[in-house]
Each structure stands twice: as structure tokens, then as C-alpha cells.
Amino acid sequence: PGRGAGVVRLPDLASTAGWPSPVKDNEFNSFTLFDLFEFQRAPNVEAARWDIVGWYGGDTQRLWYKSEGRYNGVRRTGEADLQILYGRLVSPFVDFQAGYRYEQQLSRDNTRGRSFAVLGVQGLVPYGSELEAAVFVSQDGDLSARATVAQNFLLTQRLILLPRFEFNAALQRAERYGVGQGLNDIEIGVRLRYEIRREFAPYVGVSWLRSFGQTATLRGAEGEDKSVFQVVAGIRLWF
């Protein structure tokens, strides 16, 4: 008997009903989120802070782009970075990411910049928390890591409370970039936003930034405080 022997062939219901034939869902989409876009105020601090993330692609594979940074206008210092990553879905809500990062120090001497290779994950973890974690290997072979955890709590359908925690750590000391060995810093913040539209939400909140160990010593030499409590105001938007 042939390969099709014993197979019952059903009529093409789509064609008999006049419906179009099904097609594969391979449409590409894009998304950009200004997760933080704010002004920060504290003693000796009048800073702009941003955290932007976006992607272009399909359901399982995407090109990710990220930018994060902070600039203190009082001291005219800060830092910014840009990441370009390939992302692949590894579970229903989590992407594995790999790619390139460039970090630039923002100061009177803007020549301090360095490149990194990146490996990380991003997505929703149990209990609805949003996780973004990555390890970085610099052009000099220095290893560092960053992780951010945040969770939205709906007080009403439009009023949302967002606790957010971030830490940075490094395996080696990179004095030229103000980075010490070990835990560099943590930032704990709470922001309350009101969604005028789902895509546009002003917010206010507070943030506490604390440096540790060698990093605190290096930043202190640059005139920065070891511990800073800030009031923040900004907008969160996506398109």
C-alpha cells in the first residue's frame, strides 16, 4: 500500500465555505517604552534620568534596543549606555538576550567610553514581577552585572504603584570609570502613576541611591554623596 493508504481525506472546509485559507502568523511588530523619563531632585542633585526599552520582530525572535542613563546638571556628571540585542523567547514570558552595549561617561572629559558583550534575560517571573538581568564583559575583560526587579500594583484601574529595585556589581575594579570591585550600588524607588491613557502616564515618587565599598570611595573623590534620597517626577509612555 502507498503512503496515503487508509487515510480519510476531509473536504477543504475553508474553500467550500468561501473563507480565506489560513496563513502563518509571521507579522513583525514594534514596541518602545519610556519606562523612566524623569527629573530627580535632592541636595546637590538636579538630574535627568531615563530608562528606555524597545523591540522589533515577531513572537519568538526580536531585535531589542535599550538606553539607560542619568545626568546631574549641578555637578555636570553622569553616564549613559546603549544596547543592541538579539532576543529569543525561551519560555512563554521570558526572552534570552545577547548582543552589544556601549557605555559613555558624561562629564567635562567625554572621552571615557567602553564596549561590552551582553548576555541576559528579560520578562515576567512568578507573582507578576518584571525582571531584567544581564552580565557584561568589557573590552578589557572586566565582568559586571546588573539586575532590575519591578512590580505594578493596581490601586484603581488608572492609579498604579510601582516599587522598583536595581543593583550593579563588578568582579574587577575599573577605577577610570568609577567602578569598584564587589557590589557597586543599589537603587530602591517607589513611583505612583496615573494613566490618563494606557500609553501616557505622569508619575511622582521617591528614590534612594546608595553606593558601597570601593565604588563609594571613587565616587566620593568625584564629589558625589554615598547615599542620596531623591524626589522624582516624570512620565511613562509607550507606543
FIBAVO-821601 format. One line per field, with one value per atom (N, C-alpha, C): residue in one letter; atom name; x, y, z; residue number from 1. Coordinates in pm, whole numbers, padded with zeros to 5 digits. Example, Ala and Ser with C-alpha at 12.3 -4.5 7.8 and 13.67 -1.06 7.14 Angstrom:
<rs>
res	[a;a;a;s;s;s]
atom	[N;CA;C;N;CA;C]
xx	[01319;01230;01320;01285;01367;01290]
yy	[-00569;-00450;-00330;-00225;-00106;00003]
zz	[00780;00780;00780;00708;00714;00787]
n	[1;1;1;2;2;2]
</rs>
This chain:
<rs>
res	[p;p;p;g;g;g;r;r;r;g;g;g;a;a;a;g;g;g;v;v;v;v;v;v;r;r;r;l;l;l;p;p;p;d;d;d;l;l;l;a;a;a;s;s;s;t;t;t;a;a;a;g;g;g;w;w;w;p;p;p;s;s;s;p;p;p;v;v;v;k;k;k;d;d;d;n;n;n;e;e;e;f;f;f;n;n;n;s;s;s;f;f;f;t;t;t;l;l;l;f;f;f;d;d;d;l;l;l;f;f;f;e;e;e;f;f;f;q;q;q;r;r;r;a;a;a;p;p;p;n;n;n;v;v;v;e;e;e;a;a;a;a;a;a;r;r;r;w;w;w;d;d;d;i;i;i;v;v;v;g;g;g;w;w;w;y;y;y;g;g;g;g;g;g;d;d;d;t;t;t;q;q;q;r;r;r;l;l;l;w;w;w;y;y;y;k;k;k;s;s;s;e;e;e;g;g;g;r;r;r;y;y;y;n;n;n;g;g;g;v;v;v;r;r;r;r;r;r;t;t;t;g;g;g;e;e;e;a;a;a;d;d;d;l;l;l;q;q;q;i;i;i;l;l;l;y;y;y;g;g;g;r;r;r;l;l;l;v;v;v;s;s;s;p;p;p;f;f;f;v;v;v;d;d;d;f;f;f;q;q;q;a;a;a;g;g;g;y;y;y;r;r;r;y;y;y;e;e;e;q;q;q;q;q;q;l;l;l;s;s;s;r;r;r;d;d;d;n;n;n;t;t;t;r;r;r;g;g;g;r;r;r;s;s;s;f;f;f;a;a;a;v;v;v;l;l;l;g;g;g;v;v;v;q;q;q;g;g;g;l;l;l;v;v;v;p;p;p;y;y;y;g;g;g;s;s;s;e;e;e;l;l;l;e;e;e;a;a;a;a;a;a;v;v;v;f;f;f;v;v;v;s;s;s;q;q;q;d;d;d;g;g;g;d;d;d;l;l;l;s;s;s;a;a;a;r;r;r;a;a;a;t;t;t;v;v;v;a;a;a;q;q;q;n;n;n;f;f;f;l;l;l;l;l;l;t;t;t;q;q;q;r;r;r;l;l;l;i;i;i;l;l;l;l;l;l;p;p;p;r;r;r;f;f;f;e;e;e;f;f;f;n;n;n;a;a;a;a;a;a;l;l;l;q;q;q;r;r;r;a;a;a;e;e;e;r;r;r;y;y;y;g;g;g;v;v;v;g;g;g;q;q;q;g;g;g;l;l;l;n;n;n;d;d;d;i;i;i;e;e;e;i;i;i;g;g;g;v;v;v;r;r;r;l;l;l;r;r;r;y;y;y;e;e;e;i;i;i;r;r;r;r;r;r;e;e;e;f;f;f;a;a;a;p;p;p;y;y;y;v;v;v;g;g;g;v;v;v;s;s;s;w;w;w;l;l;l;r;r;r;s;s;s;f;f;f;g;g;g;q;q;q;t;t;t;a;a;a;t;t;t;l;l;l;r;r;r;g;g;g;a;a;a;e;e;e;g;g;g;e;e;e;d;d;d;k;k;k;s;s;s;v;v;v;f;f;f;q;q;q;v;v;v;v;v;v;a;a;a;g;g;g;i;i;i;r;r;r;l;l;l;w;w;w;f;f;f]
atom	[N;CA;C;N;CA;C;N;CA;C;N;CA;C;N;CA;C;N;CA;C;N;CA;C;N;CA;C;N;CA;C;N;CA;C;N;CA;C;N;CA;C;N;CA;C;N;CA;C;N;CA;C;N;CA;C;N;CA;C;N;CA;C;N;CA;C;N;CA;C;N;CA;C;N;CA;C;N;CA;C;N;CA;C;N;CA;C;N;CA;C;N;CA;C;N;CA;C;N;CA;C;N;CA;C;N;CA;C;N;CA;C;N;CA;C;N;CA;C;N;CA;C;N;CA;C;N;CA;C;N;CA;C;N;CA;C;N;CA;C;N;CA;C;N;CA;C;N;CA;C;N;CA;C;N;CA;C;N;CA;C;N;CA;C;N;CA;C;N;CA;C;N;CA;C;N;CA;C;N;CA;C;N;CA;C;N;CA;C;N;CA;C;N;CA;C;N;CA;C;N;CA;C;N;CA;C;N;CA;C;N;CA;C;N;CA;C;N;CA;C;N;CA;C;N;CA;C;N;CA;C;N;CA;C;N;CA;C;N;CA;C;N;CA;C;N;CA;C;N;CA;C;N;CA;C;N;CA;C;N;CA;C;N;CA;C;N;CA;C;N;CA;C;N;CA;C;N;CA;C;N;CA;C;N;CA;C;N;CA;C;N;CA;C;N;CA;C;N;CA;C;N;CA;C;N;CA;C;N;CA;C;N;CA;C;N;CA;C;N;CA;C;N;CA;C;N;CA;C;N;CA;C;N;CA;C;N;CA;C;N;CA;C;N;CA;C;N;CA;C;N;CA;C;N;CA;C;N;CA;C;N;CA;C;N;CA;C;N;CA;C;N;CA;C;N;CA;C;N;CA;C;N;CA;C;N;CA;C;N;CA;C;N;CA;C;N;CA;C;N;CA;C;N;CA;C;N;CA;C;N;CA;C;N;CA;C;N;CA;C;N;CA;C;N;CA;C;N;CA;C;N;CA;C;N;CA;C;N;CA;C;N;CA;C;N;CA;C;N;CA;C;N;CA;C;N;CA;C;N;CA;C;N;CA;C;N;CA;C;N;CA;C;N;CA;C;N;CA;C;N;CA;C;N;CA;C;N;CA;C;N;CA;C;N;CA;C;N;CA;C;N;CA;C;N;CA;C;N;CA;C;N;CA;C;N;CA;C;N;CA;C;N;CA;C;N;CA;C;N;CA;C;N;CA;C;N;CA;C;N;CA;C;N;CA;C;N;CA;C;N;CA;C;N;CA;C;N;CA;C;N;CA;C;N;CA;C;N;CA;C;N;CA;C;N;CA;C;N;CA;C;N;CA;C;N;CA;C;N;CA;C;N;CA;C;N;CA;C;N;CA;C;N;CA;C;N;CA;C;N;CA;C;N;CA;C;N;CA;C;N;CA;C;N;CA;C;N;CA;C;N;CA;C;N;CA;C;N;CA;C;N;CA;C;N;CA;C;N;CA;C;N;CA;C;N;CA;C;N;CA;C;N;CA;C;N;CA;C;N;CA;C;N;CA;C;N;CA;C;N;CA;C;N;CA;C;N;CA;C;N;CA;C;N;CA;C;N;CA;C;N;CA;C;N;CA;C;N;CA;C;N;CA;C;N;CA;C;N;CA;C;N;CA;C;N;CA;C;N;CA;C;N;CA;C;N;CA;C;N;CA;C;N;CA;C;N;CA;C;N;CA;C;N;CA;C;N;CA;C;N;CA;C;N;CA;C;N;CA;C;N;CA;C;N;CA;C;N;CA;C;N;CA;C;N;CA;C;N;CA;C;N;CA;C;N;CA;C;N;CA;C;N;CA;C;N;CA;C;N;CA;C;N;CA;C;N;CA;C;N;CA;C;N;CA;C;N;CA;C;N;CA;C;N;CA;C]
xx	[00083;00000;00087;00033;00107;00105;00184;00197;00064;-00031;-00159;-00269;-00234;-00336;-00400;-00532;-00605;-00631;-00593;-00614;-00744;-00828;-00956;-00932;-00960;-00937;-01065;-01054;-01168;-01176;-01294;-01307;-01242;-01198;-01139;-01252;-01278;-01392;-01376;-01248;-01228;-01273;-01237;-01273;-01422;-01485;-01628;-01712;-01663;-01739;-01710;-01611;-01577;-01484;-01428;-01336;-01195;-01114;-00975;-00895;-00794;-00709;-00627;-00607;-00527;-00384;-00322;-00182;-00104;00026;00111;00117;00119;00127;00274;00324;00464;00480;00379;00384;00485;00562;00656;00589;00621;00567;00680;00648;00748;00685;00769;00723;00836;00804;00901;00837;00908;00858;00959;00913;00990;00950;01019;00983;01010;01126;01157;01195;01135;01170;01138;01237;01204;01311;01271;01360;01374;01498;01526;01582;01535;01578;01617;01737;01789;01898;01951;02064;02179;02228;02336;02298;02169;02123;02008;02026;01918;01943;01887;01927;01813;01850;01758;01791;01688;01708;01617;01669;01586;01619;01520;01534;01436;01489;01408;01437;01332;01349;01249;01290;01201;01246;01162;01196;01124;01179;01116;01132;01022;01031;00900;00909;00791;00766;00696;00658;00774;00869;00974;01113;01137;01267;01252;01337;01324;01461;01465;01580;01544;01620;01593;01689;01640;01724;01692;01798;01781;01875;01830;01916;01881;01984;01965;02073;02036;02136;02083;02176;02144;02246;02197;02287;02250;02346;02328;02379;02285;02323;02400;02386;02459;02609;02644;02786;02833;02740;02772;02842;02788;02841;02727;02759;02658;02712;02622;02660;02539;02567;02462;02511;02418;02459;02351;02393;02305;02333;02225;02239;02160;02220;02153;02165;02049;02048;01961;02000;01914;01840;01708;01629;01550;01545;01468;01385;01259;01168;01210;01234;01275;01169;01069;00953;00839;00714;00603;00618;00695;00703;00846;00946;01086;01167;01246;01337;01481;01556;01701;01757;01859;01912;02065;02119;02264;02296;02407;02440;02550;02534;02640;02589;02679;02648;02765;02731;02834;02799;02896;02876;02963;02905;02976;02962;03074;03071;03037;02946;02904;02968;03069;03141;03214;03294;03374;03472;03513;03601;03516;03465;03374;03444;03570;03645;03637;03576;03573;03453;03475;03369;03425;03340;03386;03274;03313;03219;03209;03095;03070;03000;03024;02937;02833;02710;02598;02530;02498;02410;02309;02180;02081;01946;01853;01714;01625;01503;01406;01265;01179;01041;00971;00855;00775;00813;00832;00865;00747;00750;00635;00594;00463;00397;00389;00413;00392;00502;00617;00728;00796;00846;00920;01069;01140;01283;01363;01471;01570;01706;01780;01910;02009;02134;02235;02374;02465;02607;02678;02785;02858;03006;03067;03212;03267;03352;03401;03511;03550;03659;03791;03802;03923;03911;03800;03780;03718;03673;03611;03468;03432;03299;03213;03091;02999;02857;02764;02626;02531;02410;02304;02172;02087;01954;01854;01735;01625;01499;01430;01303;01199;01083;00975;00841;00741;00608;00501;00398;00287;00177;00130;00017;-00096;-00207;-00321;-00400;-00394;-00477;-00618;-00627;-00752;-00717;-00812;-00784;-00683;-00667;-00575;-00461;-00477;-00375;-00291;-00161;-00075;00050;00082;00201;00308;00430;00539;00661;00682;00812;00915;01039;01145;01277;01351;01480;01583;01701;01809;01942;02029;02165;02266;02388;02501;02617;02690;02805;02913;03038;03151;03249;03308;03406;03545;03573;03702;03683;03788;03789;03822;03744;03771;03768;03877;03883;03855;03898;03880;03733;03648;03505;03425;03495;03427;03364;03417;03360;03458;03412;03492;03457;03536;03510;03400;03311;03203;03073;02987;02859;02885;02845;02871;02765;02638;02530;02396;02301;02162;02074;01961;01861;01725;01657;01523;01429;01322;01230;01086;00997;00852;00793;00717;00658;00508;00432;00286;00246;00184;00147;-00004;-00049;-00190;-00199;-00265;-00272;-00387;-00353;-00452;-00501;-00407;-00431;-00334;-00359;-00267;-00127;-00121;00008;00077;00009;00065;00027;00128;00101;00205;00168;00258;00272;00386;00406;00492;00483;00569;00618;00726;00775;00900;00962;01088;01185;01314;01418;01536;01593;01711;01824;01936;02053;02167;02228;02334;02452;02572;02694;02766;02848;02914;03062;03141;03279;03365;03442;03536;03464;03346;03270;03233;03191;03157;03280;03397;03519;03555;03543;03576;03479;03351;03253;03267;03305;03328;03442;03544;03657;03614;03504;03449;03346;03327;03234;03093;03068;02933;02909;02784;02746;02732;02763;02750;02604;02517;02374;02293;02195;02114;01967;01885;01740;01679;01604;01559;01406;01351;01212;01214;01123;01124;00986;00985;00861;00889;00796;00821;00698;00722;00613;00658;00562;00584;00497;00558;00479;00532;00442;00482;00405;00463;00398;00451]
yy	[-00119;00000;00125;00233;00358;00430;00544;00619;00675;00702;00759;00656;00529;00426;00429;00414;00409;00544;00655;00789;00844;00891;00951;01097;01139;01277;01359;01467;01553;01662;01713;01822;01949;02034;02163;02257;02263;02340;02488;02537;02679;02719;02633;02668;02651;02545;02524;02632;02687;02790;02930;02940;03071;03152;03091;03161;03163;03263;03262;03150;03103;02998;03053;02971;03019;03046;03146;03181;03177;03161;03162;03303;03311;03440;03481;03547;03588;03739;03811;03957;04014;04115;04183;04306;04331;04445;04518;04635;04711;04767;04796;04848;04927;05046;05128;05178;05162;05202;05295;05414;05504;05467;05368;05317;05421;05489;05603;05719;05833;05955;06067;06103;06181;06282;06373;06470;06431;06432;06395;06515;06531;06647;06602;06650;06625;06729;06739;06829;06795;06895;06879;06791;06768;06685;06754;06778;06816;06736;06616;06518;06479;06448;06385;06236;06153;06007;05946;05850;05781;05633;05554;05409;05371;05346;05323;05183;05112;04977;04958;04884;04858;04737;04695;04580;04589;04514;04497;04351;04289;04149;04076;03943;03858;03808;03693;03640;03573;03515;03436;03496;03578;03638;03788;03866;04011;04078;04198;04287;04386;04382;04470;04589;04704;04822;04884;04925;04978;05097;05193;05303;05340;05358;05395;05496;05596;05692;05794;05877;05980;06092;06216;06331;06432;06463;06560;06696;06788;06919;07003;06976;07052;07025;06897;06860;06839;06841;06819;06686;06584;06449;06351;06236;06132;06020;05933;05821;05782;05720;05674;05549;05460;05345;05311;05241;05195;05048;04969;04826;04788;04703;04642;04492;04423;04283;04199;04074;03973;03902;03888;03822;03704;03597;03479;03432;03405;03359;03220;03205;03076;03016;03096;03049;03144;03113;03197;03346;03385;03526;03578;03501;03540;03529;03635;03638;03620;03538;03535;03639;03717;03825;03818;03855;03859;03970;04042;04148;04240;04369;04469;04584;04636;04755;04853;04981;05086;05181;05209;05298;05422;05539;05666;05745;05791;05880;06021;06089;06224;06322;06394;06488;06586;06672;06767;06692;06574;06489;06374;06390;06290;06181;06157;06056;05918;05909;05781;05699;05608;05518;05379;05277;05140;05053;04942;04848;04720;04653;04528;04427;04300;04193;04168;04132;04121;03985;03925;03808;03836;03814;03844;03781;03808;03765;03882;03879;03983;03925;03958;03912;03908;03840;03825;03698;03709;03595;03570;03462;03434;03553;03561;03667;03799;03793;03909;04013;03981;04076;04083;04202;04221;04216;04126;04105;04141;04216;04242;04222;04121;04088;04058;04102;04081;04079;04008;04013;04077;04153;04228;04193;04175;04156;04271;04356;04476;04443;04544;04530;04496;04525;04493;04360;04289;04161;04170;04291;04308;04255;04186;04125;04202;04238;04309;04258;04302;04255;04363;04356;04449;04372;04402;04341;04443;04439;04527;04443;04466;04399;04505;04496;04592;04518;04576;04515;04622;04609;04703;04656;04748;04720;04817;04764;04847;04889;05018;05072;05098;05146;05155;05112;05125;05089;05184;05304;05401;05442;05425;05463;05342;05348;05229;05264;05178;05194;05098;05153;05073;05076;04974;04960;04907;04955;04918;04906;04797;04772;04741;04804;04781;04771;04681;04678;04658;04706;04689;04631;04539;04477;04452;04440;04416;04320;04235;04139;04201;04299;04367;04517;04581;04725;04794;04897;04978;05124;05168;05299;05413;05398;05505;05536;05437;05454;05465;05484;05499;05372;05257;05127;05052;05010;04931;04784;04702;04559;04528;04434;04394;04464;04477;04547;04696;04751;04893;04983;04956;05041;04970;05022;04978;05103;05086;05193;05133;05191;05148;05266;05245;05354;05309;05405;05382;05497;05464;05566;05540;05647;05640;05712;05639;05699;05693;05788;05792;05783;05678;05654;05733;05852;05931;05851;05790;05684;05573;05452;05343;05375;05453;05484;05605;05679;05804;05818;05824;05829;05916;06031;06107;06037;06060;05995;06082;06054;06113;06000;06026;05921;05963;05864;05884;05773;05803;05707;05724;05611;05613;05541;05610;05554;05544;05427;05403;05333;05391;05331;05256;05157;05071;05056;05027;04984;05077;05016;05090;05190;05154;05245;05372;05358;05477;05566;05504;05582;05658;05589;05653;05766;05745;05849;05965;05935;06041;06132;06073;06153;06248;06212;06298;06397;06397;06491;06441;06313;06258;06203;06208;06155;06004;05940;05795;05752;05831;05799;05922;05902;06013;05972;06056;06037;06144;06103;06194;06193;06306;06316;06317;06241;06230;06263;06311;06337;06315;06249;06221;06168;06112;06050;05912;05823;05690;05681;05644;05637;05525;05475;05371;05385;05334;05337;05223]
zz	[00000;00000;00000;-00061;-00067;00068;00074;00199;00245;00149;00188;00207;00204;00217;00354;00357;00483;00544;00477;00529;00475;00564;00523;00494;00371;00333;00352;00431;00459;00354;00327;00229;00282;00193;00228;00269;00403;00453;00426;00427;00403;00263;00164;00027;00002;00062;00040;00108;00219;00289;00235;00148;00094;00182;00287;00375;00315;00351;00302;00368;00299;00355;00471;00576;00690;00649;00712;00685;00815;00803;00921;00980;01113;01181;01191;01087;01085;01072;01118;01109;01208;01166;01253;01313;01441;01513;01583;01639;01714;01840;01939;02068;02131;02184;02256;02385;02497;02628;02696;02731;02819;02962;03018;03149;03257;03247;03332;03241;03265;03193;03289;03374;03493;03529;03618;03681;03828;03879;04017;04091;04216;04295;04436;04479;04614;04638;04762;04784;04689;04618;04520;04401;04381;04269;04197;04070;03979;03853;03850;03750;03657;03535;03439;03434;03436;03437;03332;03258;03160;03158;03122;03102;02992;02874;02755;02702;02664;02610;02496;02394;02282;02203;02109;02025;01891;01795;01665;01626;01586;01545;01558;01567;01575;01715;01724;01854;01927;01852;01917;01901;01799;01778;01755;01825;01819;01826;01770;01789;01898;02008;02122;02120;02166;02183;02319;02390;02524;02544;02623;02664;02808;02888;03028;03066;03148;03188;03286;03331;03430;03416;03422;03413;03520;03608;03717;03670;03648;03597;03696;03826;03927;03917;03909;03902;03758;03665;03524;03503;03568;03553;03534;03479;03461;03375;03333;03248;03164;03050;02960;02889;02855;02775;02672;02570;02462;02438;02426;02399;02274;02192;02077;02096;02105;02145;02054;02036;01976;02088;02074;02177;02121;02198;02159;02278;02252;02358;02405;02537;02592;02684;02722;02796;02758;02795;02748;02777;02880;02916;02933;02893;02917;02788;02760;02646;02693;02621;02634;02539;02586;02506;02500;02385;02367;02267;02292;02199;02248;02221;02239;02324;02408;02490;02482;02472;02479;02592;02679;02794;02777;02804;02792;02921;02975;03090;03040;03111;03074;03170;03123;03208;03118;03181;03102;03011;03057;02976;02923;02802;02745;02666;02697;02622;02688;02804;02876;02832;02741;02696;02678;02688;02669;02617;02555;02494;02576;02563;02636;02545;02572;02525;02633;02593;02686;02674;02788;02796;02906;02879;02981;02954;03044;03030;03066;03012;03043;03028;03124;03113;03247;03249;03369;03442;03572;03657;03751;03832;03920;04005;04031;04107;04029;03898;03814;03817;03873;03876;03739;03705;03582;03614;03546;03572;03448;03469;03364;03427;03379;03439;03328;03347;03244;03306;03240;03272;03153;03184;03082;03089;02974;02965;02884;02946;02881;02782;02705;02608;02675;02806;02883;02956;02937;03004;03142;03183;03314;03312;03418;03429;03527;03486;03574;03549;03636;03625;03672;03620;03659;03661;03758;03763;03813;03755;03794;03812;03923;03950;03982;03919;03942;03936;04002;04000;04011;03927;03927;04021;04106;04194;04158;04110;04070;04192;04225;04333;04282;04158;04082;03941;03848;03710;03645;03701;03641;03733;03863;03960;03997;03968;03979;04060;04157;04240;04189;04168;04112;04203;04287;04355;04255;04269;04173;04247;04218;04282;04175;04186;04090;04162;04115;04170;04058;04085;03995;04074;04012;04077;03973;04021;03931;03995;03910;03961;03973;03885;03888;03910;03958;03977;03844;03810;03690;03735;03794;03859;03761;03638;03539;03515;03539;03515;03645;03757;03885;03937;03901;03938;04028;04145;04236;04228;04294;04298;04398;04364;04453;04419;04518;04499;04481;04369;04340;04402;04371;04423;04412;04488;04477;04465;04402;04396;04426;04524;04563;04543;04471;04444;04446;04468;04461;04381;04277;04191;04177;04184;04173;04044;03953;03825;03803;03722;03684;03533;03486;03342;03281;03230;03157;03038;02968;02872;02905;02859;02888;02838;02729;02669;02730;02817;02871;03017;03105;03248;03320;03372;03458;03594;03660;03790;03880;04009;04112;04201;04275;04363;04437;04499;04572;04532;04546;04510;04604;04645;04731;04662;04643;04576;04677;04687;04785;04719;04731;04680;04791;04752;04851;04818;04924;04909;04827;04737;04655;04564;04518;04432;04507;04632;04713;04731;04751;04767;04639;04524;04396;04364;04390;04362;04461;04584;04682;04639;04577;04527;04415;04348;04242;04297;04430;04493;04506;04478;04489;04629;04673;04804;04799;04911;04920;04919;04981;04992;04952;04863;04814;04816;04881;04880;04790;04688;04586;04572;04536;04492;04340;04278;04132;04076;03952;03879;03731;03662;03521;03452;03335;03258;03212;03204;03146;03021;02909;02785;02696;02613;02518;02387;02283;02152;02067]
n	[1;1;1;2;2;2;3;3;3;4;4;4;5;5;5;6;6;6;7;7;7;8;8;8;9;9;9;10;10;10;11;11;11;12;12;12;13;13;13;14;14;14;15;15;15;16;16;16;17;17;17;18;18;18;19;19;19;20;20;20;21;21;21;22;22;22;23;23;23;24;24;24;25;25;25;26;26;26;27;27;27;28;28;28;29;29;29;30;30;30;31;31;31;32;32;32;33;33;33;34;34;34;35;35;35;36;36;36;37;37;37;38;38;38;39;39;39;40;40;40;41;41;41;42;42;42;43;43;43;44;44;44;45;45;45;46;46;46;47;47;47;48;48;48;49;49;49;50;50;50;51;51;51;52;52;52;53;53;53;54;54;54;55;55;55;56;56;56;57;57;57;58;58;58;59;59;59;60;60;60;61;61;61;62;62;62;63;63;63;64;64;64;65;65;65;66;66;66;67;67;67;68;68;68;69;69;69;70;70;70;71;71;71;72;72;72;73;73;73;74;74;74;75;75;75;76;76;76;77;77;77;78;78;78;79;79;79;80;80;80;81;81;81;82;82;82;83;83;83;84;84;84;85;85;85;86;86;86;87;87;87;88;88;88;89;89;89;90;90;90;91;91;91;92;92;92;93;93;93;94;94;94;95;95;95;96;96;96;97;97;97;98;98;98;99;99;99;100;100;100;101;101;101;102;102;102;103;103;103;104;104;104;105;105;105;106;106;106;107;107;107;108;108;108;109;109;109;110;110;110;111;111;111;112;112;112;113;113;113;114;114;114;115;115;115;116;116;116;117;117;117;118;118;118;119;119;119;120;120;120;121;121;121;122;122;122;123;123;123;124;124;124;125;125;125;126;126;126;127;127;127;128;128;128;129;129;129;130;130;130;131;131;131;132;132;132;133;133;133;134;134;134;135;135;135;136;136;136;137;137;137;138;138;138;139;139;139;140;140;140;141;141;141;142;142;142;143;143;143;144;144;144;145;145;145;146;146;146;147;147;147;148;148;148;149;149;149;150;150;150;151;151;151;152;152;152;153;153;153;154;154;154;155;155;155;156;156;156;157;157;157;158;158;158;159;159;159;160;160;160;161;161;161;162;162;162;163;163;163;164;164;164;165;165;165;166;166;166;167;167;167;168;168;168;169;169;169;170;170;170;171;171;171;172;172;172;173;173;173;174;174;174;175;175;175;176;176;176;177;177;177;178;178;178;179;179;179;180;180;180;181;181;181;182;182;182;183;183;183;184;184;184;185;185;185;186;186;186;187;187;187;188;188;188;189;189;189;190;190;190;191;191;191;192;192;192;193;193;193;194;194;194;195;195;195;196;196;196;197;197;197;198;198;198;199;199;199;200;200;200;201;201;201;202;202;202;203;203;203;204;204;204;205;205;205;206;206;206;207;207;207;208;208;208;209;209;209;210;210;210;211;211;211;212;212;212;213;213;213;214;214;214;215;215;215;216;216;216;217;217;217;218;218;218;219;219;219;220;220;220;221;221;221;222;222;222;223;223;223;224;224;224;225;225;225;226;226;226;227;227;227;228;228;228;229;229;229;230;230;230;231;231;231;232;232;232;233;233;233;234;234;234;235;235;235;236;236;236;237;237;237;238;238;238;239;239;239]
</rs>
